[in-house]
Amino acid sequence: DFYAIMLAEKEFIAFEMEVIIMTRGIRVKNTDDIQKINKIVTKYGFDIWIHGKSGMVDAKSLLGMFLLSLNEPLQIVLEDDVDPTALFKDLADYLEIEDEE
């Protein structure tokens, strides 16, 4: 039924809009950092993205990572339903320190 399909699509879209993400500043200074960060994130089974003014790339894609503009602020982006503790520990040398409020 066409109406049922449209209803299902609207429900799916509504669900997609409810996805919450978490971000954290990340420092990527050079191509060596790109390779090290990429090697770390590929160990994890969840999606990890790097976002900047120039766009967002899959952190597990080495080619994508090389598209980043390194002279702009970058954020690591994760869905909120993952536990980032181990990842953040592995990336500690690259993560921005969060301000205590």
C-alpha positions as CSV (number, residue, x, y, z in Angstrom):
1,D,0.0,0.0,0.0
2,F,1.4,3.4,-1.0
3,Y,0.2,5.1,2.1
4,A,1.8,2.4,4.3
5,I,5.1,2.9,2.5
6,M,5.0,6.7,3.0
7,L,4.1,6.2,6.6
8,A,7.0,3.8,7.1
9,E,9.4,6.2,5.4
10,K,8.2,9.1,7.6
11,E,8.7,7.0,10.7
12,F,12.2,6.0,9.5
13,I,13.1,9.7,8.8
14,A,11.8,10.7,12.2
15,F,14.0,7.9,13.7
16,E,17.0,9.1,11.8
17,M,16.5,12.7,13.1
18,E,16.5,11.5,16.7
19,V,20.1,10.1,16.4
20,I,22.3,12.0,18.8
21,I,26.0,12.4,18.1
22,M,28.9,13.3,20.3
23,T,31.9,15.3,19.2
24,R,35.3,16.0,20.6
25,G,38.0,18.3,19.2
26,I,40.9,16.4,17.6
27,R,44.3,17.7,16.6
28,V,45.7,16.5,13.2
29,K,48.9,18.3,12.4
30,N,50.4,16.3,9.5
31,T,50.2,13.2,7.4
32,D,51.9,11.1,10.1
33,D,49.1,12.0,12.5
34,I,46.5,11.0,9.8
35,Q,48.1,7.6,9.4
36,K,48.4,7.0,13.2
37,I,44.8,8.1,13.9
38,N,43.5,5.9,11.0
39,K,45.3,2.9,12.3
40,I,43.8,3.4,15.8
41,V,40.2,3.9,14.6
42,T,40.1,0.9,12.3
43,K,40.2,-1.3,15.4
44,Y,36.7,-0.2,16.4
45,G,33.5,-1.7,15.2
46,F,31.4,1.5,15.2
47,D,31.4,4.5,12.8
48,I,33.9,7.2,13.5
49,W,34.0,10.4,11.5
50,I,36.2,13.5,11.4
51,H,34.4,16.8,10.7
52,G,35.8,20.2,9.7
53,K,34.7,23.2,7.7
54,S,35.8,21.4,4.5
55,G,33.5,18.5,5.2
56,M,33.1,15.2,7.0
57,V,35.1,12.1,6.3
58,D,35.1,8.5,7.5
59,A,38.1,8.3,9.8
60,K,38.6,4.6,8.8
61,S,39.2,5.7,5.2
62,L,42.8,6.6,4.8
63,L,42.0,8.3,1.5
64,G,39.2,10.2,3.0
65,M,41.4,11.3,5.9
66,F,43.9,12.8,3.4
67,L,41.1,15.0,2.1
68,L,41.0,16.9,5.4
69,S,42.2,20.5,5.6
70,L,44.7,20.3,8.5
71,N,44.7,24.1,9.1
72,E,41.1,24.2,10.5
73,P,39.5,23.0,13.7
74,L,38.5,19.3,13.4
75,Q,36.0,17.3,15.5
76,I,35.8,13.5,15.9
77,V,32.1,12.5,15.6
78,L,30.5,9.4,17.1
79,E,26.9,8.3,17.5
80,D,25.8,8.7,21.1
81,D,25.0,5.0,21.6
82,V,28.6,3.9,21.6
83,D,31.0,3.8,24.6
84,P,34.0,5.9,23.5
85,T,36.2,5.3,26.6
86,A,38.7,2.9,25.0
87,L,38.8,4.9,21.7
88,F,39.4,8.2,23.6
89,K,42.1,6.6,25.6
90,D,43.8,5.3,22.4
91,L,43.5,8.8,20.8
92,A,44.6,10.7,24.0
93,D,47.6,12.2,22.2
94,Y,45.3,13.8,19.6
95,L,42.2,14.8,21.5
96,E,41.5,18.4,22.7
97,I,41.2,18.8,26.4
98,E,37.5,19.4,27.4
99,D,36.9,22.4,29.6
100,E,35.4,21.7,33.0
101,E,32.2,23.8,33.4
